[in-house]
């Protein structure tokens, strides 16, 4: 039962809500700017991609508004149905006629007027599962067979389904997310280090077995060695950042999106933003994401129970990983890999599921411990770096 001496209700975290709204609005603006010419050329309608983005943002905002009002502890009871649902969607995508193949990848479900990428839902399911399971095992997270292995098995099956659709980037994000959450839960660094070492040969195999993946790695190391092939996209991204300067060319005035920069409205929308809004715009977006992640960690810090804490931490870590990966790719710090910038890049499934995650985080923000726990005061290996005594939740 709730204990009024240890738990208090609060309004939604409006700074977080406003930040999500600004990023989503900025994303719609940049999608139109980056895609108008391409949409006119390909579909005869310069608003084609903007209309679809508006549809998905409206759908996502509606679902987020509903999720915001679902008490976060109800996700405890739904964790296994959500996981089973994601497994089912993954199998449908890979093995049913509803699965859609594009450029050799099979990642989407055909839902009539819309398509859905199940891996986006799988990331949300993984956040909920990790929060639920880590709360149950908090006292034994330092034992490999209890604190780590069960999480690896469940996450591993989801990751294998994602890899079945040839989506190494999302699989990498999911695996990194699991490691970060295990670290936050108090898993031993020795165990985590051995896991990462064991994963390196497997990662090398996944890259080497597909020629285009190896080509991307080689182009990352020296894009100018194949400037009209594998290195073309990242070189055009470099040019976009260079042309943007301090204040940018102005919204809509960018040149690289005019059939020079591939995937300008999706994976490389941050490059378009850099050219049109300059270093000031880039810094503004980075600050927005940093504030969102910081706010998520603060919400987790104030949550009244371990499940709420890990749920909030999970959403914050997931958004941080995806943002860093996308920004790292477009700035040449990481090999090219298709993944949209959360809230900003064009991708309906990504936008809807990221807004759902934001809705969960906003609901957690309405439940707070009456006294903010001092996380580092009683830090021990067994209990994890950010855990306190659990509070009973209905």
VOGU-3710 file (C-alpha; in Angstrom, 3 decimals, decimal comma):
1> xxxxxxxxxx> 0,000/0,000/0,000  0,999/3,604/-0,465  2,477/5,233/2,577  1,842/8,977/2,700  4,943/9,412/4,847  7,246/8,066/2,144  5,436/8,907/-1,115  3,901/12,102/-2,428  2,190/12,985/-5,694  3,445/15,798/-7,886
11> xxxxxxxxxx> 2,454/17,417/-11,188  3,940/16,136/-14,429  7,499/17,278/-15,040  6,618/20,219/-17,284  10,229/21,132/-18,183  10,598/17,607/-19,553  7,259/17,813/-21,376  8,227/21,162/-22,921  11,594/19,757/-24,018  9,889/16,814/-25,722
21> xxxxxxxxxx> 7,510/19,235/-27,441  10,350/21,462/-28,673  12,329/18,516/-30,053  9,259/17,101/-31,801  8,337/20,478/-33,284  11,915/21,029/-34,400  11,868/17,582/-35,962  8,764/18,366/-38,015  10,343/21,608/-39,219  13,588/19,908/-40,215
31> xxxxxxxxxx> 11,808/16,983/-41,897  9,971/19,436/-44,157  13,125/21,403/-44,859  15,178/18,288/-45,621  12,572/16,394/-47,650  10,537/18,941/-49,622  12,607/18,766/-52,826  12,974/14,979/-52,649  9,228/14,560/-52,017  8,388/16,779/-54,979
41> xxxxxxxxxx> 10,748/14,845/-57,228  9,640/11,395/-56,096  5,932/11,840/-55,303  4,950/15,141/-56,897  4,054/16,560/-53,481  6,579/18,584/-51,495  4,535/17,988/-48,329  4,494/14,180/-48,652  6,984/13,396/-45,877  5,733/16,238/-43,695
51> xxxxxxxxxx> 2,166/14,917/-43,872  3,298/11,457/-42,794  5,454/12,935/-40,038  2,478/14,966/-38,797  0,339/11,813/-38,812  2,867/9,861/-36,771  3,530/12,758/-34,390  -0,205/13,168/-33,777  -0,561/9,431/-33,167  2,479/9,432/-30,894
61> xxxxxxxxxx> 1,295/12,471/-28,949  -2,102/10,853/-28,410  -0,564/7,613/-27,169  1,875/9,544/-24,975  -0,997/11,493/-23,418  -2,682/8,196/-22,553  0,491/6,555/-21,218  1,191/9,607/-19,053  -1,968/8,798/-17,106  -1,235/5,093/-16,586
71> xxxxxxxxxx> 0,395/4,634/-13,150  3,868/3,370/-13,946  3,657/0,414/-11,536  0,986/-1,167/-13,775  3,758/-1,952/-16,254  4,953/-4,570/-13,750  1,884/-6,651/-14,509  2,227/-6,132/-18,251  5,916/-6,908/-18,630  5,503/-10,454/-19,950
81> xxxxxxxxxx> 2,529/-9,707/-22,236  4,547/-6,819/-23,687  7,574/-9,082/-24,224  5,471/-11,824/-25,812  3,806/-9,240/-28,032  7,206/-8,025/-29,245  8,378/-11,593/-29,884  5,213/-12,194/-31,917  5,662/-8,978/-33,913  9,269/-9,909/-34,608
91> xxxxxxxxxx> 8,300/-13,343/-35,909  5,544/-11,791/-38,050  8,041/-9,357/-39,509  10,583/-12,032/-40,386  8,390/-14,947/-41,437  4,944/-13,728/-42,503  3,678/-12,064/-45,697  3,142/-8,903/-43,629  6,891/-8,391/-43,371  8,297/-5,777/-45,731
101> xxxxxxxxxx> 11,771/-6,093/-47,268  13,642/-2,985/-48,336  17,234/-2,853/-49,597  17,812/-6,408/-48,364  16,571/-5,687/-44,826  13,324/-7,070/-43,417  12,404/-4,756/-40,542  8,877/-3,479/-41,151  5,309/-4,746/-40,802  2,787/-3,691/-43,421
111> xxxxxxxxxx> -0,261/-2,357/-41,553  -2,126/-0,971/-44,545  -1,751/2,817/-44,604  1,152/2,640/-42,140  4,243/0,535/-41,615  5,674/-0,378/-38,215  9,202/-1,319/-37,201  8,921/-3,854/-34,392  12,454/-3,198/-33,121  11,317/0,208/-31,844
121> xxxxxxxxxx> 8,698/-1,469/-29,654  11,289/-4,066/-28,615  13,455/-1,322/-27,097  10,552/-0,129/-24,924  9,781/-3,719/-23,908  13,428/-4,148/-22,922  13,296/-1,035/-20,708  10,239/-2,352/-18,864  11,653/-5,867/-18,524  15,016/-4,704/-17,205
131> xxxxxxxxxx> 13,347/-2,446/-14,619  11,062/-5,262/-13,467  13,707/-7,980/-13,363  16,438/-5,874/-11,754  14,086/-4,813/-8,975  13,369/-8,472/-8,181  17,034/-9,467/-8,250  18,537/-6,369/-6,654  20,113/-8,237/-3,751  21,792/-10,754/-6,079
141> xxxxxxxxxx> 22,846/-8,633/-9,027  26,500/-9,429/-8,315  25,866/-13,153/-8,931  26,292/-13,898/-12,642  23,758/-16,732/-12,851  21,045/-14,655/-11,173  21,830/-11,015/-11,815  23,109/-11,198/-15,385  22,310/-14,455/-17,202  18,461/-14,188/-17,150
151> xxxxxxxxxx> 18,674/-10,668/-18,587  21,057/-11,831/-21,306  18,720/-14,646/-22,332  15,612/-12,469/-22,712  17,450/-9,539/-24,271  19,445/-11,916/-26,464  16,328/-13,392/-28,017  14,973/-9,927/-28,815  18,349/-8,900/-30,240  18,487/-12,026/-32,429
161> xxxxxxxxxx> 15,090/-11,128/-33,894  16,382/-7,634/-34,642  19,530/-9,071/-36,244  17,287/-11,334/-38,329  16,043/-8,162/-39,990  19,660/-7,055/-40,619  19,491/-4,156/-38,189  22,890/-4,222/-36,514  22,630/-0,619/-35,273  19,488/-1,232/-33,223
171> xxxxxxxxxx> 20,894/-4,531/-31,951  24,046/-2,701/-30,828  21,972/-0,074/-29,009  19,926/-2,753/-27,247  23,015/-4,685/-26,168  24,696/-1,491/-24,928  21,526/-0,565/-23,070  21,472/-3,905/-21,247  25,096/-3,482/-20,157  24,462/0,037/-18,858
181> xxxxxxxxxx> 21,400/-1,079/-16,916  23,264/-4,020/-15,403  25,976/-1,595/-14,316  23,384/0,681/-12,711  21,853/-2,333/-10,990  25,117/-3,298/-9,306  26,501/-6,052/-11,545  30,199/-6,663/-11,064  32,506/-4,774/-13,395  34,501/-7,969/-13,877
191> xxxxxxxxxx> 31,424/-9,735/-15,249  30,525/-6,836/-17,520  34,080/-6,544/-18,798  34,218/-10,253/-19,648  30,869/-9,948/-21,433  32,157/-7,143/-23,619  35,326/-9,073/-24,448  33,256/-12,143/-25,336  31,018/-10,029/-27,581  33,899/-8,650/-29,693
201> xxxxxxxxxx> 34,405/-11,780/-31,871  30,659/-12,009/-32,417  30,529/-8,331/-33,426  33,434/-8,839/-35,818  31,652/-11,819/-37,371  28,450/-9,816/-37,889  30,418/-7,047/-39,613  32,620/-9,336/-41,704  29,799/-11,573/-42,972  28,133/-8,655/-44,761
211> xxxxxxxxxx> 30,323/-6,881/-47,280  28,484/-3,561/-46,949  29,106/-3,484/-43,195  32,829/-4,000/-43,633  32,819/-1,341/-46,339  31,215/1,094/-43,892  33,918/0,421/-41,320  36,670/0,918/-43,888  35,006/4,100/-45,159  34,782/5,356/-41,578
221> xxxxxxxxxx> 38,529/4,879/-41,156  39,297/6,701/-44,426  36,239/8,132/-46,221  38,352/9,761/-48,947  39,688/6,400/-50,100  36,285/5,796/-51,705  34,796/9,274/-51,854  32,240/8,400/-54,560  31,268/5,104/-52,944  31,274/4,085/-49,308
231> xxxxxxxxxx> 32,691/7,401/-48,117  30,329/9,617/-50,126  27,638/10,025/-47,470  29,928/10,960/-44,597  31,918/13,352/-46,774  28,705/15,140/-47,733  27,866/15,295/-44,041  31,247/16,886/-43,325  30,514/19,467/-46,028  27,152/20,243/-44,453
241> xxxxxxxxxx> 28,774/20,937/-41,074  31,495/22,994/-42,733  29,059/25,077/-44,798  26,872/25,779/-41,771  29,509/27,762/-39,920  28,455/29,471/-36,719  24,901/30,569/-37,515  24,028/28,467/-40,559  22,699/29,360/-43,989  19,159/29,760/-42,742
251> xxxxxxxxxx> 16,204/27,400/-42,528  15,500/25,870/-45,918  18,655/27,296/-47,514  20,873/24,230/-47,169  22,404/22,727/-50,319  23,532/19,238/-49,241  19,950/17,977/-48,965  19,476/18,645/-52,704  20,355/15,095/-53,761  23,935/15,356/-52,448
261> xxxxxxxxxx> 23,417/13,909/-48,961  21,648/10,504/-48,984  18,986/9,922/-46,306  18,996/13,633/-45,484  15,548/13,582/-43,842  16,129/10,383/-41,840  19,531/9,226/-40,610  21,434/12,412/-41,527  18,925/15,077/-40,577  21,389/16,372/-37,972
271> xxxxxxxxxx> 23,724/17,282/-40,842  20,979/19,304/-42,520  20,310/21,038/-39,232  24,027/21,842/-38,894  24,145/23,404/-42,367  20,983/25,466/-41,928  21,255/26,398/-38,244  25,020/26,287/-37,785  27,009/25,515/-34,681  24,490/27,480/-32,598
281> xxxxxxxxxx> 21,677/25,187/-33,738  23,766/22,075/-33,149  24,625/23,248/-29,643  20,956/24,037/-28,960  19,855/20,516/-29,929  22,662/18,881/-27,934  21,649/20,927/-24,881  18,017/19,861/-25,311  18,978/16,188/-25,375  21,380/16,612/-22,457
291> xxxxxxxxxx> 18,643/18,335/-20,450  16,139/15,603/-21,319  18,523/12,856/-20,188  19,485/14,797/-17,057  15,818/15,330/-16,235  15,156/11,623/-16,698  17,936/10,733/-14,266  16,564/13,268/-11,778  13,093/11,738/-12,060  14,587/8,305/-11,424
301> xxxxxxxxxx> 16,503/9,678/-8,465  13,264/10,881/-6,859  11,179/7,811/-7,696  9,691/6,093/-4,633  10,603/2,505/-5,563  13,253/0,580/-7,435  10,990/-0,276/-10,353  10,182/3,392/-10,957  13,828/4,293/-10,544  15,053/1,765/-13,101
311> xxxxxxxxxx> 12,187/2,587/-15,456  13,176/6,259/-15,502  16,879/5,470/-15,746  16,136/3,065/-18,593  14,266/5,624/-20,688  16,998/8,218/-20,111  19,797/5,790/-20,999  17,983/4,576/-24,126  17,440/8,102/-25,464  21,031/9,037/-24,617
321> xxxxxxxxxx> 22,460/6,018/-26,461  20,395/6,580/-29,603  21,165/10,300/-29,681  24,893/9,789/-29,185  25,010/7,070/-31,838  23,234/9,198/-34,460  25,268/12,318/-33,720  28,479/10,303/-33,663  27,727/8,835/-37,086  26,899/12,109/-38,837
331> xxxxxxxxxx> 30,013/13,775/-37,383  32,280/10,916/-38,481  33,019/9,673/-34,971  31,359/6,290/-35,585  30,857/4,087/-38,661  27,758/4,842/-40,706  24,688/3,005/-39,446  21,056/3,732/-40,152  19,419/5,109/-37,013  17,286/8,221/-36,734
341> xxxxxxxxxx> 17,827/10,971/-34,184  15,069/10,560/-31,525  12,135/12,978/-31,948  13,893/14,791/-34,822  14,638/12,402/-37,706  11,906/11,098/-40,019  10,765/7,683/-38,846  7,206/6,979/-37,797  7,823/3,944/-35,594  10,746/5,638/-33,875
351> xxxxxxxxxx> 8,761/8,798/-33,162  5,705/6,990/-31,787  7,717/4,641/-29,561  10,007/7,414/-28,307  6,944/9,478/-27,355  5,550/6,430/-25,553  8,813/6,161/-23,607  8,560/9,873/-22,768  5,011/9,276/-21,540  6,185/6,536/-19,188
361> xxxxxxxxxx> 8,918/8,827/-17,879  6,441/11,668/-17,341  4,179/9,396/-15,306  7,083/8,300/-13,111  7,734/12,009/-12,493  4,374/12,322/-10,702  5,384/9,858/-7,947  8,156/10,986/-5,656  9,798/9,858/-2,476  8,990/12,280/0,344
371> xxxxxxxxxx> 12,699/12,492/1,114  15,241/12,388/-1,695  17,549/9,428/-1,087  21,282/10,016/-0,826  22,384/7,483/-3,438  26,045/7,463/-2,722  25,857/7,455/1,060  25,283/3,692/1,420  26,758/2,527/-1,860  27,762/-1,146/-1,870
381> xxxxxxxxxx> 28,485/-3,679/-4,592  25,594/-5,919/-3,596  22,972/-3,178/-3,696  24,135/-1,298/-6,744  25,234/2,293/-7,112  21,801/3,940/-7,193  19,506/1,810/-5,056  17,688/2,366/-1,794  15,308/0,280/0,257  12,285/-0,599/-1,860
391> xxxx> 8,978/1,051/-1,040  5,798/-1,003/-1,273  3,833/-0,146/-4,409  0,272/-1,312/-5,086
//
